[in-house]
């Protein structure tokens, strides 16, 4: 297996000690990925709300907590997102990140306790739950889920059953919070597990985004676009929005920040819907202007197409494009049978999209005065453009591949809808070529 040498990397690998393999100190790229994971959690919360699975009315990003989820009842969920890159990791009561999250929840509880409905600890890792064979007190005490259940069953902090009373007292000390406050938090904390840290964006695109209303049938590229737009929405709200002109001359809040920056941290469901709609807008649709694809009659166009391509100095490409025309006809006839109700619209869209690209290619090549060069230039442009459209705008061409589109181009040329920059004087019926 070939491995690049360090000379292939600018300044070699970072933080290597005496030339020996050394784990880097600065993992900025991993930090960025963890931020993106947090934004993905924000997108998931929005998706849940838009599906009507919760009473969420808005989401506040990096406001009091990683997320503050506003409910229609006037109460809130406080959400902490923690990630762990270890394989098969489970959170323990004593883990520093868990203690920090609980400490943050307790701070919110002290200030806004009556308005907080739940505290959500969201992570790519699970929380440790002992199995039936676990007997050691230290093992049992380390389970966040067991500690929460013990708090729910107790009526007061001092009544938490052992051995969880010991775990409770140690957590209160580590988080530096009063027992009564911790007790209130632990009784309302929810543990939520998200997708793995590796591949979470694929999970979002494959499972989360299609769950949105009107998104289940979207092409994968469009799903990616919707996901990116929502991630960007959460990312922007998680920063410090400037608010344009309003941010230049802004009222200052008690925390020293412009009021517009605080308003920008709130994502309403309506703004999320608008973002999704903008991302999933359908491709440009062509109306029926007559003509139509000659499906079932393509064989009769062979001679006309051959003459046109010979006349445009691209006869050498005839066999390949003719093969595509025949295959495209067969493919589209099969599609007409399987989707008879919608096929007229599908065929019209393909006709309009391909014909427009072909005509545009002719227009771009009209400045080429040498007829021997004009045809090859048009052919190359059509090859490139139809390939790009098939790849980047699949909705525009009904998700048909490049070869089908080239076959449609051949049909349109064979039925005298366009030439290759050097039109024939007339077609087989004596009509002037419209190209």
Buried (B, 14 or more C-beta within 10 A) or exposed (E): EEEEEEEEEEEEEEEEEEEEEEEEEEEEEEEEBBEBBBBBBBBBBBBBBBEEEBBBBBBBBBBBBBBBBBBEEEBBBBBBBBBBEEEEBBBBBBBEBBBBBBBBBBBBBBEBEEEBBBBBBBBBBBBBEBEEEBEEEEBBBBBBBBBBBBBEEBEEBEEBEEBBBEBBBBBBEBBEBBBEBBBBBBBBBEBBEBBBBEEBBEBBBEEBBBBBEEBEEBEEBBBBBBBBBBBBBBBBBBEBBBBEEBBEEBEEEEEEEBBBBBEBBBBBBEBBBEBBEEBBEEBEEBEEEEBBBBBEEBEEBBEBBBBBBBBBBBBEBBEEBBBBBBBBBEBBBEBBEEEEEEBEBBBBBBBBBBBBBBBBBBEBBEEBEEEEEBBBBBBBBBBEBBBEBBEEBBBBBBEBBBBBBBBBBBBBBBBBBBBBBBBBEEBEEEEEBEB
